[in-house]
Every structure is written in C-alpha cells, then in structure tokens.
Amino acid sequence: MALPQRRGSFPPRTLAAYNPLLVETRKHDAMDWHDALGWAVAVSAVAFVGSLIVIPLLIVRIPADYFARRESAAARLQRSRHPAVRVALLVLKNVAGVLLLAAGVVMLATPGQGILSILVGLMLVDFPGKHGLERRIVGNPRVLKTLNAIRTRAGRAPLERPTANLVRHGGA
C-alpha cells in the first residue's frame, strides 16, 4: 500500500496518521515516564522517612570512644569470632554500608540526612584509609555537634573528639 502524497506536506507530519500502533506506543512511553517519576518520588519519600528513623538509631549505638580509639572495631572483630561468622558479618556490614552510602549520596540532592547517612555508611564499609576519613569528617565541629545532639536526646554520652594526631594521620 502506497502512502498518499499531499502537495506540500510530504513527508507527513506524523506517522501516526498511517500507523495507529505508534500512537499507542507513545501513550505507553508517556505512562512509563510518569510511572518512573512516581516511583522515584515514592522511593525518595521512603528513604527520607527511613533515614529519620534508622540513622539516629545507628548514631546512638556508636561507642563514645569510637573515633578516639587507635584500634579499629574491625580488628577486634577479627579476633573475637569464628571465621564463618566473621565473613558473614563482614559481608552484611559492607552491603549495609554501601546501601547507606548510596542513599546518602542521593539524599545530598533530595530531602534526607545525606551527610549523616554517608558517615554511617562509611563506618560500616571496610576499605583502606577508612578510619582516617571518618576521623576527618567527625573532626568537623558542625558534624560532631550534630552527632552529639542526637546522642544527647537519646540519653547517651557524647562522642569523644578524635585527637589531632589521629585526625591528621588516620590512627595507628
């Protein structure tokens, strides 16, 4: 079947005039875009509410001397557990940390506690130089003040400030 030719209007303005399936495809594309936007808003809202609940709970559980210690929590974990339990906990801890890091990065641009989520995610993930980075972040007076305000509301002792030597060199 040949396409009808009209004077001055070829090629046709839309192919939908000749193929009604294209109109349906475009409707579905628009619905997919709107659905994706709806899901993004829903996920952002859930992450925001979840961060308001989970992050303070994790901050309250940090030992008061966590940032002032020379020995890392990972080193103590290495000595105290059966190897199978140690590996399982290490994998779970790192997965949770990566999820919190990713959520924190997203929350830098959307509503939520981005910096605190990134800090807690960093505390959970194991990588070289981690303790130095944590101590540098907590060495910022505004970050330490925010963390200690959350701990005070929960009736916990404030976090000890990392010493200047630990902040500069990342610990032992």
matplotlib code that plots the C-alpha trace (Angstrom):
import matplotlib.pyplot as plt

x = [0.0, 1.5, 1.4, -0.8, 1.1, -0.3, 1.0, 3.4, 3.1, 5.3, 6.8, 3.7, 3.8, 3.3, 3.5, 0.6, -1.8, -0.7, 0.1, -2.2, 0.2, 2.7, 0.0, -0.4, 3.4, 3.8, 1.0, 2.8, 6.1, 4.5, 2.9, 6.2, 7.9, 5.2, 5.3, 9.1, 8.7, 6.1, 8.4, 11.3, 9.2, 7.9, 11.4, 12.7, 10.0, 10.6, 14.3, 13.7, 11.4, 13.7, 16.7, 14.9, 14.4, 17.5, 20.3, 19.7, 19.4, 22.8, 24.4, 23.2, 24.8, 28.3, 30.6, 31.5, 35.2, 34.9, 36.7, 39.3, 40.5, 43.6, 42.4, 39.6, 36.4, 37.2, 40.5, 38.6, 36.0, 38.8, 40.0, 36.7, 34.6, 34.6, 35.8, 32.4, 30.5, 33.2, 32.8, 29.0, 29.0, 31.6, 29.5, 26.3, 28.1, 29.6, 26.4, 24.5, 27.3, 27.2, 23.4, 23.7, 26.5, 24.4, 21.3, 23.4, 24.7, 21.1, 20.0, 22.5, 20.2, 16.9, 15.3, 17.1, 20.1, 22.8, 25.9, 24.9, 23.9, 27.3, 29.1, 27.3, 27.8, 31.5, 31.6, 30.1, 32.2, 35.8, 38.4, 42.0, 42.1, 38.6, 39.3, 41.3, 38.4, 35.9, 38.0, 38.4, 34.6, 33.9, 36.7, 34.4, 32.8, 29.4, 29.3, 30.4, 27.9, 25.0, 26.0, 26.3, 22.9, 21.3, 23.1, 22.1, 18.4, 18.7, 20.4, 23.8, 27.3, 28.7, 31.3, 34.9, 36.6, 39.4, 42.8, 44.6, 47.2, 44.6, 42.8, 45.9, 47.4, 44.2, 45.2, 47.7]
y = [0.0, 3.3, 6.3, 9.1, 12.1, 15.5, 18.6, 20.5, 18.1, 15.2, 13.7, 13.5, 15.5, 12.3, 8.7, 8.1, 9.0, 5.8, 3.6, 3.7, 1.5, 4.4, 6.4, 3.6, 3.2, 6.9, 6.7, 3.8, 5.7, 8.7, 6.4, 4.7, 8.1, 9.2, 5.8, 6.2, 9.7, 8.4, 5.6, 8.0, 10.3, 7.3, 5.9, 9.3, 9.7, 6.3, 6.9, 10.2, 8.7, 5.7, 7.9, 9.9, 6.6, 4.4, 7.0, 8.2, 4.7, 3.8, 7.0, 6.2, 2.8, 4.2, 3.7, 7.1, 6.5, 5.1, 7.9, 8.3, 4.7, 3.6, 0.1, -0.3, -2.2, -4.5, -5.6, -6.5, -8.4, -10.4, -11.7, -12.4, -14.5, -17.8, -17.4, -18.3, -15.9, -13.2, -13.5, -13.4, -10.4, -8.7, -9.2, -8.0, -5.0, -4.0, -4.4, -2.2, 0.3, 0.5, 0.9, 3.7, 5.4, 5.3, 6.6, 9.3, 10.5, 10.6, 12.5, 15.2, 16.2, 15.1, 15.5, 13.5, 13.3, 12.9, 13.7, 11.6, 8.7, 8.9, 8.9, 5.9, 4.1, 4.8, 3.4, 0.1, -0.3, -1.6, -0.1, 1.2, 4.7, 4.4, 5.4, 8.5, 9.6, 9.0, 11.0, 13.9, 14.1, 13.9, 16.3, 19.0, 20.8, 21.0, 17.3, 16.4, 18.8, 17.3, 13.7, 14.7, 16.4, 13.2, 11.2, 13.7, 13.4, 9.6, 10.0, 8.7, 10.2, 12.5, 11.2, 11.8, 14.1, 12.4, 13.8, 16.0, 13.3, 10.7, 13.1, 14.1, 10.6, 8.4, 6.4, 3.6]
z = [0.0, -1.0, 1.2, -0.1, -1.2, -0.4, -2.0, 0.2, 3.2, 2.4, 4.5, 6.6, 9.9, 11.9, 11.0, 13.4, 10.7, 8.9, 11.8, 14.9, 16.8, 17.1, 18.9, 21.4, 21.8, 22.6, 25.1, 26.9, 26.8, 28.5, 31.1, 31.7, 32.3, 34.7, 36.4, 36.8, 38.2, 40.7, 41.8, 42.2, 44.4, 46.4, 46.9, 47.9, 50.5, 51.9, 52.1, 53.8, 56.4, 56.8, 57.3, 60.0, 61.9, 61.1, 61.1, 64.7, 65.9, 64.4, 65.7, 69.3, 69.0, 68.3, 71.3, 72.8, 72.2, 68.7, 67.0, 69.7, 69.7, 67.9, 67.3, 64.8, 65.5, 62.5, 64.2, 67.4, 65.3, 63.5, 66.9, 68.5, 66.1, 64.3, 60.7, 59.2, 61.4, 60.8, 57.0, 57.2, 59.4, 57.2, 54.1, 55.7, 57.2, 53.9, 52.0, 54.5, 54.3, 50.6, 50.6, 53.2, 51.2, 48.0, 49.9, 51.4, 48.1, 46.7, 49.8, 49.2, 46.3, 47.8, 51.2, 53.9, 56.1, 53.4, 55.3, 58.3, 56.1, 54.3, 57.7, 59.0, 55.6, 55.8, 59.3, 58.1, 54.9, 55.1, 52.9, 53.4, 55.0, 56.3, 59.9, 58.8, 56.6, 59.4, 61.9, 59.5, 59.0, 62.7, 63.3, 61.7, 64.7, 63.0, 62.3, 65.8, 67.3, 65.2, 66.2, 69.9, 69.8, 68.6, 71.3, 74.0, 73.0, 73.4, 76.8, 75.6, 76.3, 73.7, 71.3, 72.2, 69.8, 67.8, 68.8, 66.4, 65.8, 64.9, 62.6, 60.7, 60.4, 60.4, 63.5, 64.0]

ax = plt.figure().add_subplot(projection="3d")
ax.plot(x, y, z, "-o")
ax.set_aspect("equal")
plt.show()
